[in-house]
Each structure stands twice: as structure tokens, then as C-alpha cells.
Amino acid sequence: MLLLRNIAQIVTLRGGPIPRVGASMSDLGIIENGAVLIRGDRIVWVGPTKDLPVREPGIRYQTLDGMGLDLVALPGFVDSHTHPVFAGTRVEEYDLNVQGRKYEEGGIAASVRQLRAATVNQLIEKAERYFRHFLSHGTTTIEAKSGYGLSLEDELKSLQVLAALRGRNRLEIIPTFMGAHAVPEERAGSRADYIREIIEEMIPRVAQEGLASFCDVSCERGYFTVEESRAILTAAKQAGLGIRIHTDEFSRSGGARLAAELGASSADHLQCIDDSDIEALKRSGTVATLLPGTAFNLGMMRYPPARKLIAAEVPVALATDFNPGTCFTLNMQLILAIACTQMRMSPAEAITAATINSAYSLGLSDRLGTLEEGKQADIVLMDVSDYRELPYFFGTNHCVVTIKKGNVVINRLEQPWKE
């Protein structure tokens, strides 16, 4: 058993598995000088340290006493939008882009060429390194997309990499098939045939082999139209996959409305939506997953309308969009800071969006995203005295302990745990 006690603040987010909307996003259920008791992979008690239950005879605890350490405990971050299976960076593209010059060999096509040339073992080795960084920054669960293969063989290879990693890594991985990330270069003249291949070959194979929980599509100008996206996502639903959508990032494409129409779990990016799109998302209950790190990294002046979405009581989530092209960060603490300063979210709203609401978008809020009795013991300890310091003291990693399923997987504290 594990016992955390004398923790300066415990951010419980208590309130059950429902998403937090509107004013409820600011209610973190904070316990001052709190304690958490963990048995196996579950939380069995949360409350003030002074109210800790009497220990059962013969039960031994591995104990962390936070007295004098100024620690904040919160649920492990749930990063509900990442692209972690790739073979190389696009740093040359970044270098030229920040100088205002175009890198002709860049974009998704560059990552496709790199991934196709890589072996499964090479992809596993690279992803594992990044997965350790996720855990060390306080993220305990990620949604992980394919999408740099763009052929049946290479999309399956990407998803098989994720399947292998699920069995050997502490980070919890929710796989998403994204063969509709873009039309591959070699299929530019046979676009309709590629979409048919996604619908008739890729989706059935992915579903049959149980390689993904969701299907995603990039519904953007220059990628897939609303009609094409509807056909792909409808096929995915019929195959038993959940659906998600990249949309309205660079222009208003109609994808947010499509997400609402189809009952998508999440509509992501959303920089260019209008009031009618927000109303459609509200009616559908689709989560608006905002990715401010991407807008920041691309130097865009337009961010998703977080304040309007929250005022309309649309469920809002935050994610990194970790990928080698447009947002090469896996640090959710940094995303909180950008969300607060650039989208005017409060620190409480940002934490809610990165935990319970992200978990809800993945269908995992029954066991993740809050610190409550019966929930999975995914807990991170931050070396701050107040949760608001996470975005305020930006640009550093505050995570000193990561607990995943009741196991201490990261421990950077100098003070040892005691029995």
C-alpha cells in the first residue's frame, strides 16, 4: 500500500465521471494538508491528513510525508491528442519556417517518408524515449495516433508499434487510427481510390485486429472535405470505432458541425469556429479539444475561442498535439501556461481541461481524471505550494513524483519513502 500525507494541496476534481462545463471547471475540490491512501492500483481514501483512518493491524505502508516539502497532488494528466509514432524530427523545416522561408521537403509527407523507411524496432525505440518524458512531466495517459504511414502496410505498422508499447511501457496508451491524416503523395492523382481504401480496407482491418479505439480524420481545406470526412467517420462508427476529428484549424471547414452531427467524442483544434459551431457542439456534447501549443509554435495570432466555449458550457479539454512538425512538446505543464496567457483560461479551468475532461473525451472518466475513492491511482506530485504555480512558474518541470496504477514510476524527490 502507498500513503501520501501532509500534502499541501490535493486537487481531487471530485464529482464523478461527468465532464466539467462552465463554472464547474473552476471547482477543483482542493483538500489542504491532505492525504491519499492507495491499495493495489486503486485509491481507497482521500481526505485531510488529520482524518486519516486508523491503520489496519499487519498492513505495511510505503509512505511519503510531505511535511515541509510544499507539494501539490493532482490526477495524472491525460493528453488526449498526440502523434508519437514517427521516425525523425523536422528540425530543418522549423529552422526555415521561423526565418519566414518555406522548406519544400517538409510537412506530413516528410514524416511519411521517414516512417516508411524505419523498422518497427526503430520506431519502438524512439517512441519509448518520448514516453518516458511524458511520465516524467506528469502525463500518465495519452491518446496516440497513427497517420504517418498513409498506406495499409505502414498504418498497420504504426498501430502495431503502439500495441507493442502498450505491453511494455508504464504510460497508458489509447490508440487512434488516422489513415486520413492526408492524401499520400503517390495517391494525389487517385484521391477517391485512397479514400475508398481507407473505408474498405484499412478501417475493417484495424477494427478486426483490435488495433485502435478511435478513428480520426483531418477535415481541413487541402486535406479532406466534409463529405469525404463524413464517409470515413461513418464507416469507422459502423466498424465499432469511436470517432474524433481534426478541424477548423486554419479556416472554417464545417468539421465542427460534422463532429456534432456524428456525435464525435472530440473535435480538435477549432481556431476558426464561429458561434453557430459552438452551439452545435454544445447540443451534441462533443468535447472541444484545444491545442494552443500548436498555434504558439506556428506563430499564429489566432487561438481557439476557449472563453466562448466555456461560457456556452461546451466540455473543453487541453492536449499537447505532440508531433514532429507543428508542436514538438510533450510537456502538459507548458500547455497549461499557454492556455492561461493566450486563451485566458484560469489555472483551475486549464487543469480541469487536462485531466477529467480529457479523460471523458477518451471514454475513461470512470477511472481516470480525478482523485476519488475507487479511481485508478494515477497521481502526480508537483514541487509547488499552490496549483496556480504550474502555469505561473512556466518553462520548468515541476513534476517530482509520478504514480501510475499505484506504482511509483518517477521519483525525483531527495527524501526517501518510508515504511
C-alpha positions as a Python dict, from the first residue, in 0.01 Angstrom:
ca = {
    (1, 'M'): (0, 0, 0),
    (2, 'L'): (105, 360, -60),
    (3, 'L'): (30, 653, 167),
    (4, 'L'): (75, 1018, 76),
    (5, 'R'): (26, 1251, 371),
    (6, 'N'): (79, 1614, 465),
    (7, 'I'): (41, 1718, 102),
    (8, 'A'): (-4, 2097, 82),
    (9, 'Q'): (-289, 2070, -168),
    (10, 'I'): (-469, 1772, -314),
    (11, 'V'): (-653, 1865, -633),
    (12, 'T'): (-925, 1599, -627),
    (13, 'L'): (-1161, 1725, -900),
    (14, 'R'): (-1420, 1515, -718),
    (15, 'G'): (-1763, 1499, -874),
    (16, 'G'): (-1779, 1173, -1063),
    (17, 'P'): (-1712, 1075, -1425),
    (18, 'I'): (-1903, 1359, -1594),
    (19, 'P'): (-1723, 1637, -1784),
    (20, 'R'): (-1694, 1974, -1616),
    (21, 'V'): (-1852, 2262, -1808),
    (22, 'G'): (-1894, 2633, -1746),
    (23, 'A'): (-1841, 2743, -1388),
    (24, 'S'): (-1786, 2384, -1269),
    (25, 'M'): (-1449, 2384, -1449),
    (26, 'S'): (-1321, 2608, -1169),
    (27, 'D'): (-1416, 2371, -887),
    (28, 'L'): (-1106, 2163, -820),
    (29, 'G'): (-1223, 2010, -491),
    (30, 'I'): (-899, 2106, -317),
    (31, 'I'): (-806, 1948, 15),
    (32, 'E'): (-548, 2144, 214),
    (33, 'N'): (-286, 1938, 402),
    (34, 'G'): (-435, 1623, 257),
    (35, 'A'): (-364, 1253, 235),
    (36, 'V'): (-424, 974, -16),
    (37, 'L'): (-428, 604, 63),
    (38, 'I'): (-366, 359, -223),
    (39, 'R'): (-420, -17, -225),
    (40, 'G'): (-307, -201, -538),
    (41, 'D'): (-393, 16, -838),
    (42, 'R'): (-684, 197, -669),
    (43, 'I'): (-736, 495, -443),
    (44, 'V'): (-913, 377, -126),
    (45, 'W'): (-925, 701, 73),
    (46, 'V'): (-873, 1075, 17),
    (47, 'G'): (-912, 1346, 278),
    (48, 'P'): (-739, 1574, 530),
    (49, 'T'): (-431, 1420, 689),
    (50, 'K'): (-581, 1472, 1035),
    (51, 'D'): (-870, 1241, 939),
    (52, 'L'): (-659, 950, 815),
    (53, 'P'): (-820, 615, 906),
    (54, 'V'): (-656, 406, 1175),
    (55, 'R'): (-412, 163, 1016),
    (56, 'E'): (-522, -196, 997),
    (57, 'P'): (-302, -433, 1202),
    (58, 'G'): (-32, -601, 999),
    (59, 'I'): (-70, -371, 697),
    (60, 'R'): (253, -203, 591),
    (61, 'Y'): (256, 127, 405),
    (62, 'Q'): (516, 282, 181),
    (63, 'T'): (477, 641, 298),
    (64, 'L'): (566, 980, 156),
    (65, 'D'): (535, 1252, 418),
    (66, 'G'): (510, 1591, 252),
    (67, 'M'): (566, 1788, 572),
    (68, 'G'): (783, 2088, 483),
    (69, 'L'): (807, 1993, 114),
    (70, 'D'): (524, 2209, -29),
    (71, 'L'): (382, 1953, -272),
    (72, 'V'): (62, 1961, -478),
    (73, 'A'): (-102, 1632, -579),
    (74, 'L'): (-328, 1614, -881),
    (75, 'P'): (-456, 1349, -1121),
    (76, 'G'): (-207, 1243, -1384),
    (77, 'F'): (-251, 1448, -1699),
    (78, 'V'): (-450, 1281, -1976),
    (79, 'D'): (-306, 1400, -2308),
    (80, 'S'): (-590, 1332, -2550),
    (81, 'H'): (-421, 1430, -2877),
    (82, 'T'): (-70, 1313, -2972),
    (83, 'H'): (114, 1181, -3281),
    (84, 'P'): (404, 994, -3115),
    (85, 'V'): (491, 732, -3379),
    (86, 'F'): (745, 891, -3612),
    (87, 'A'): (1097, 818, -3726),
    (88, 'G'): (1265, 1157, -3725),
    (89, 'T'): (1226, 1524, -3647),
    (90, 'R'): (1158, 1807, -3892),
    (91, 'V'): (1403, 2047, -3736),
    (92, 'E'): (1525, 2178, -4074),
    (93, 'E'): (1168, 2274, -4156),
    (94, 'Y'): (1134, 2452, -3821),
    (95, 'D'): (1458, 2642, -3872),
    (96, 'L'): (1348, 2775, -4209),
    (97, 'N'): (990, 2844, -4102),
    (98, 'V'): (1096, 3074, -3817),
    (99, 'Q'): (1303, 3265, -4073),
    (100, 'G'): (995, 3304, -4291),
    (101, 'R'): (1123, 3065, -4556),
    (102, 'K'): (943, 2758, -4689),
    (103, 'Y'): (1100, 2413, -4657),
    (104, 'E'): (990, 2233, -4973),
    (105, 'E'): (1062, 1882, -4844),
    (106, 'G'): (866, 1932, -4521),
    (107, 'G'): (515, 1873, -4398),
    (108, 'I'): (340, 1545, -4330),
    (109, 'A'): (494, 1399, -4646),
    (110, 'A'): (842, 1425, -4494),
    (111, 'S'): (731, 1231, -4186),
    (112, 'V'): (565, 971, -4410),
    (113, 'R'): (888, 910, -4599),
    (114, 'Q'): (1082, 876, -4273),
    (115, 'L'): (834, 637, -4114),
    (116, 'R'): (809, 411, -4416),
    (117, 'A'): (1187, 372, -4418),
    (118, 'A'): (1203, 282, -4047),
    (119, 'T'): (1174, -61, -3891),
    (120, 'V'): (926, -148, -3619),
    (121, 'N'): (1210, -176, -3366),
    (122, 'Q'): (1345, 167, -3460),
    (123, 'L'): (1000, 320, -3414),
    (124, 'I'): (952, 146, -3079),
    (125, 'E'): (1289, 268, -2953),
    (126, 'K'): (1216, 630, -3045),
    (127, 'A'): (864, 625, -2902),
    (128, 'E'): (978, 469, -2574),
    (129, 'R'): (1218, 755, -2513),
    (130, 'Y'): (938, 1007, -2555),
    (131, 'F'): (701, 803, -2341),
    (132, 'R'): (946, 825, -2050),
    (133, 'H'): (941, 1203, -2092),
    (134, 'F'): (561, 1207, -2082),
    (135, 'L'): (569, 1028, -1748),
    (136, 'S'): (844, 1250, -1609),
    (137, 'H'): (637, 1562, -1687),
    (138, 'G'): (323, 1427, -1518),
    (139, 'T'): (131, 1273, -1806),
    (140, 'T'): (10, 921, -1726),
    (141, 'T'): (-223, 853, -2023),
    (142, 'I'): (-207, 953, -2388),
    (143, 'E'): (-422, 914, -2695),
    (144, 'A'): (-175, 814, -2968),
    (145, 'K'): (-249, 845, -3339),
    (146, 'S'): (-108, 674, -3643),
    (147, 'G'): (-111, 887, -3958),
    (148, 'Y'): (247, 899, -4084),
    (149, 'G'): (217, 574, -4278),
    (150, 'L'): (-69, 654, -4518),
    (151, 'S'): (-74, 305, -4666),
    (152, 'L'): (-233, -10, -4534),
    (153, 'E'): (105, -167, -4456),
    (154, 'D'): (253, 136, -4284),
    (155, 'E'): (-59, 238, -4092),
    (156, 'L'): (-76, -116, -3955),
    (157, 'K'): (295, -93, -3872),
    (158, 'S'): (235, 225, -3672),
    (159, 'L'): (-54, 73, -3479),
    (160, 'Q'): (144, -245, -3415),
    (161, 'V'): (418, -28, -3264),
    (162, 'L'): (161, 118, -3025),
    (163, 'A'): (29, -230, -2944),
    (164, 'A'): (381, -346, -2859),
    (165, 'L'): (440, -41, -2641),
    (166, 'R'): (115, -92, -2450),
    (167, 'G'): (256, -416, -2320),
    (168, 'R'): (597, -289, -2213),
    (169, 'N'): (553, 73, -2101),
    (170, 'R'): (404, 229, -1788),
    (171, 'L'): (240, 505, -1990),
    (172, 'E'): (-121, 417, -2073),
    (173, 'I'): (-182, 438, -2448),
    (174, 'I'): (-518, 478, -2624),
    (175, 'P'): (-455, 409, -2996),
    (176, 'T'): (-627, 600, -3276),
    (177, 'F'): (-620, 513, -3647),
    (178, 'M'): (-558, 818, -3867),
    (179, 'G'): (-507, 695, -4220),
    (180, 'A'): (-698, 1010, -4318),
    (181, 'H'): (-425, 1242, -4193),
    (182, 'A'): (-352, 1347, -4552),
    (183, 'V'): (-358, 1202, -4903),
    (184, 'P'): (-13, 1049, -4966),
    (185, 'E'): (199, 1199, -5242),
    (186, 'E'): (182, 891, -5464),
    (187, 'R'): (-201, 891, -5447),
    (188, 'A'): (-251, 1257, -5539),
    (189, 'G'): (-392, 1156, -5877),
    (190, 'S'): (-619, 887, -5731),
    (191, 'R'): (-767, 1061, -5428),
    (192, 'A'): (-1102, 882, -5449),
    (193, 'D'): (-927, 546, -5462),
    (194, 'Y'): (-727, 627, -5149),
    (195, 'I'): (-1042, 723, -4959),
    (196, 'R'): (-1204, 402, -5078),
    (197, 'E'): (-901, 209, -4950),
    (198, 'I'): (-935, 374, -4608),
    (199, 'I'): (-1304, 282, -4590),
    (200, 'E'): (-1298, -65, -4745),
    (201, 'E'): (-957, -199, -4642),
    (202, 'M'): (-787, -3, -4364),
    (203, 'I'): (-1078, 52, -4125),
    (204, 'P'): (-1206, -309, -4143),
    (205, 'R'): (-854, -445, -4089),
    (206, 'V'): (-781, -211, -3797),
    (207, 'A'): (-1114, -293, -3633),
    (208, 'Q'): (-1083, -667, -3693),
    (209, 'E'): (-737, -679, -3534),
    (210, 'G'): (-839, -455, -3244),
    (211, 'L'): (-555, -214, -3313),
    (212, 'A'): (-739, 112, -3239),
    (213, 'S'): (-1009, 252, -3014),
    (214, 'F'): (-1080, 554, -3234),
    (215, 'C'): (-1062, 679, -3591),
    (216, 'D'): (-958, 1037, -3667),
    (217, 'V'): (-968, 1243, -3987),
    (218, 'S'): (-821, 1578, -4087),
    (219, 'C'): (-1120, 1777, -4210),
    (220, 'E'): (-939, 2086, -4336),
    (221, 'R'): (-901, 2275, -4661),
    (222, 'G'): (-639, 2090, -4862),
    (223, 'Y'): (-689, 1765, -4670),
    (224, 'F'): (-1033, 1601, -4655),
    (225, 'T'): (-1367, 1766, -4729),
    (226, 'V'): (-1672, 1743, -4504),
    (227, 'E'): (-1828, 1487, -4741),
    (228, 'E'): (-1511, 1276, -4750),
    (229, 'S'): (-1472, 1301, -4373),
    (230, 'R'): (-1836, 1202, -4318),
    (231, 'A'): (-1788, 888, -4530),
    (232, 'I'): (-1471, 787, -4347),
    (233, 'L'): (-1605, 852, -3997),
    (234, 'T'): (-1938, 684, -4071),
    (235, 'A'): (-1750, 372, -4183),
    (236, 'A'): (-1544, 386, -3864),
    (237, 'K'): (-1857, 410, -3647),
    (238, 'Q'): (-2010, 115, -3828),
    (239, 'A'): (-1691, -83, -3761),
    (240, 'G'): (-1723, -11, -3388),
    (241, 'L'): (-1458, 260, -3356),
    (242, 'G'): (-1506, 585, -3169),
    (243, 'I'): (-1459, 895, -3380),
    (244, 'R'): (-1252, 1213, -3344),
    (245, 'I'): (-1178, 1492, -3589),
    (246, 'H'): (-903, 1748, -3664),
    (247, 'T'): (-1080, 2054, -3796),
    (248, 'D'): (-1117, 2431, -3832),
    (249, 'E'): (-752, 2497, -3756),
    (250, 'F'): (-658, 2720, -4049),
    (251, 'S'): (-1002, 2807, -4188),
    (252, 'R'): (-1364, 2728, -4110),
    (253, 'S'): (-1421, 2396, -4283),
    (254, 'G'): (-1751, 2275, -4137),
    (255, 'G'): (-1579, 1997, -3946),
    (256, 'A'): (-1700, 2110, -3604),
    (257, 'R'): (-2059, 2080, -3725),
    (258, 'L'): (-1981, 1740, -3873),
    (259, 'A'): (-1840, 1628, -3536),
    (260, 'A'): (-2164, 1740, -3370),
    (261, 'E'): (-2377, 1573, -3637),
    (262, 'L'): (-2199, 1237, -3599),
    (263, 'G'): (-2167, 1256, -3220),
    (264, 'A'): (-1787, 1254, -3229),
    (265, 'S'): (-1609, 1210, -2897),
    (266, 'S'): (-1388, 1507, -2973),
    (267, 'A'): (-1340, 1791, -3220),
    (268, 'D'): (-981, 1918, -3209),
    (269, 'H'): (-802, 2248, -3290),
    (270, 'L'): (-1107, 2473, -3360),
    (271, 'Q'): (-927, 2806, -3405),
    (272, 'C'): (-1171, 2919, -3674),
    (273, 'I'): (-1513, 2814, -3543),
    (274, 'D'): (-1799, 3061, -3507),
    (275, 'D'): (-2090, 3097, -3266),
    (276, 'S'): (-2312, 2858, -3461),
    (277, 'D'): (-2042, 2588, -3446),
    (278, 'I'): (-2014, 2639, -3070),
    (279, 'E'): (-2390, 2597, -3034),
    (280, 'A'): (-2379, 2273, -3236),
    (281, 'L'): (-2101, 2135, -3016),
    (282, 'K'): (-2298, 2229, -2704),
    (283, 'R'): (-2606, 2040, -2826),
    (284, 'S'): (-2407, 1730, -2918),
    (285, 'G'): (-2190, 1709, -2607),
    (286, 'T'): (-1880, 1664, -2822),
    (287, 'V'): (-1565, 1766, -2634),
    (288, 'A'): (-1375, 2063, -2778),
    (289, 'T'): (-1008, 1961, -2751),
    (290, 'L'): (-792, 2271, -2777),
    (291, 'L'): (-426, 2259, -2879),
    (292, 'P'): (-279, 2601, -2800),
    (293, 'G'): (78, 2474, -2820),
    (294, 'T'): (39, 2430, -3195),
    (295, 'A'): (-82, 2787, -3251),
    (296, 'F'): (201, 2910, -3029),
    (297, 'N'): (470, 2709, -3206),
    (298, 'L'): (347, 2813, -3552),
    (299, 'G'): (345, 3178, -3452),
    (300, 'M'): (-27, 3208, -3520),
    (301, 'M'): (-205, 3510, -3375),
    (302, 'R'): (-537, 3326, -3357),
    (303, 'Y'): (-613, 3081, -3076),
    (304, 'P'): (-924, 2870, -3017),
    (305, 'P'): (-1208, 3067, -2851),
    (306, 'A'): (-1179, 2900, -2513),
    (307, 'R'): (-1374, 3165, -2324),
    (308, 'K'): (-1670, 3143, -2562),
    (309, 'L'): (-1669, 2763, -2545),
    (310, 'I'): (-1661, 2766, -2164),
    (311, 'A'): (-1935, 3031, -2146),
    (312, 'A'): (-2151, 2814, -2373),
    (313, 'E'): (-2090, 2513, -2143),
    (314, 'V'): (-1917, 2307, -2409),
    (315, 'P'): (-1683, 2049, -2248),
    (316, 'V'): (-1330, 2181, -2308),
    (317, 'A'): (-1016, 1965, -2299),
    (318, 'L'): (-650, 2051, -2348),
    (319, 'A'): (-382, 1841, -2517),
    (320, 'T'): (-28, 1888, -2647),
    (321, 'D'): (-64, 1777, -3012),
    (322, 'F'): (286, 1631, -2968),
    (323, 'N'): (418, 1572, -3320),
    (324, 'P'): (744, 1627, -3511),
    (325, 'G'): (613, 1906, -3732),
    (326, 'T'): (387, 2164, -3572),
    (327, 'C'): (420, 2109, -3196),
    (328, 'F'): (723, 1921, -3071),
    (329, 'T'): (644, 1931, -2700),
    (330, 'L'): (504, 1671, -2463),
    (331, 'N'): (501, 1898, -2157),
    (332, 'M'): (141, 1950, -2048),
    (333, 'Q'): (258, 2199, -1786),
    (334, 'L'): (368, 2428, -2069),
    (335, 'I'): (32, 2381, -2242),
    (336, 'L'): (-141, 2499, -1923),
    (337, 'A'): (68, 2816, -1928),
    (338, 'I'): (-13, 2890, -2293),
    (339, 'A'): (-382, 2819, -2232),
    (340, 'C'): (-387, 3067, -1945),
    (341, 'T'): (-195, 3352, -2106),
    (342, 'Q'): (-312, 3320, -2466),
    (343, 'M'): (-669, 3185, -2428),
    (344, 'R'): (-739, 3347, -2089),
    (345, 'M'): (-833, 3022, -1921),
    (346, 'S'): (-790, 3026, -1544),
    (347, 'P'): (-536, 2784, -1392),
    (348, 'A'): (-826, 2583, -1246),
    (349, 'E'): (-1002, 2558, -1583),
    (350, 'A'): (-679, 2453, -1753),
    (351, 'I'): (-613, 2175, -1501),
    (352, 'T'): (-971, 2051, -1537),
    (353, 'A'): (-935, 2051, -1915),
    (354, 'A'): (-611, 1849, -1898),
    (355, 'T'): (-745, 1584, -1660),
    (356, 'I'): (-1112, 1490, -1618),
    (357, 'N'): (-1234, 1647, -1943),
    (358, 'S'): (-958, 1488, -2149),
    (359, 'A'): (-1032, 1156, -1981),
    (360, 'Y'): (-1401, 1198, -2064),
    (361, 'S'): (-1320, 1259, -2432),
    (362, 'L'): (-1150, 917, -2437),
    (363, 'G'): (-1427, 737, -2252),
    (364, 'L'): (-1203, 690, -1947),
    (365, 'S'): (-1354, 926, -1690),
    (366, 'D'): (-1499, 636, -1492),
    (367, 'R'): (-1145, 552, -1374),
    (368, 'L'): (-918, 845, -1467),
    (369, 'G'): (-907, 1221, -1428),
    (370, 'T'): (-998, 1267, -1060),
    (371, 'L'): (-861, 1164, -720),
    (372, 'E'): (-1156, 986, -561),
    (373, 'E'): (-1214, 658, -383),
    (374, 'G'): (-1233, 373, -631),
    (375, 'K'): (-1050, 559, -907),
    (376, 'Q'): (-727, 432, -1060),
    (377, 'A'): (-426, 560, -866),
    (378, 'D'): (-275, 783, -1134),
    (379, 'I'): (-130, 1068, -929),
    (380, 'V'): (142, 1325, -986),
    (381, 'L'): (318, 1535, -723),
    (382, 'M'): (432, 1881, -824),
    (383, 'D'): (704, 2071, -640),
    (384, 'V'): (490, 2381, -586),
    (385, 'S'): (288, 2503, -289),
    (386, 'D'): (-18, 2615, -487),
    (387, 'Y'): (-170, 2463, -802),
    (388, 'R'): (-170, 2806, -971),
    (389, 'E'): (208, 2800, -979),
    (390, 'L'): (200, 2532, -1252),
    (391, 'P'): (121, 2783, -1531),
    (392, 'Y'): (260, 3083, -1341),
    (393, 'F'): (611, 2940, -1295),
    (394, 'F'): (638, 2830, -1657),
    (395, 'G'): (922, 2679, -1856),
    (396, 'T'): (1032, 2426, -1594),
    (397, 'N'): (929, 2075, -1499),
    (398, 'H'): (763, 2078, -1156),
    (399, 'C'): (679, 1706, -1153),
    (400, 'V'): (879, 1518, -889),
    (401, 'V'): (671, 1200, -848),
    (402, 'T'): (455, 1011, -1096),
    (403, 'I'): (237, 725, -976),
    (404, 'K'): (73, 508, -1241),
    (405, 'K'): (-176, 238, -1139),
    (406, 'G'): (-43, 257, -783),
    (407, 'N'): (321, 216, -887),
    (408, 'V'): (581, 487, -836),
    (409, 'V'): (732, 516, -1186),
    (410, 'I'): (910, 852, -1148),
    (411, 'N'): (1068, 969, -821),
    (412, 'R'): (1288, 1278, -821),
    (413, 'L'): (1247, 1357, -451),
    (414, 'E'): (1559, 1352, -242),
    (415, 'Q'): (1357, 1246, 62),
    (416, 'P'): (1315, 866, 63),
    (417, 'W'): (985, 688, 102),
    (418, 'K'): (946, 523, 440),
    (419, 'E'): (784, 207, 563),
}
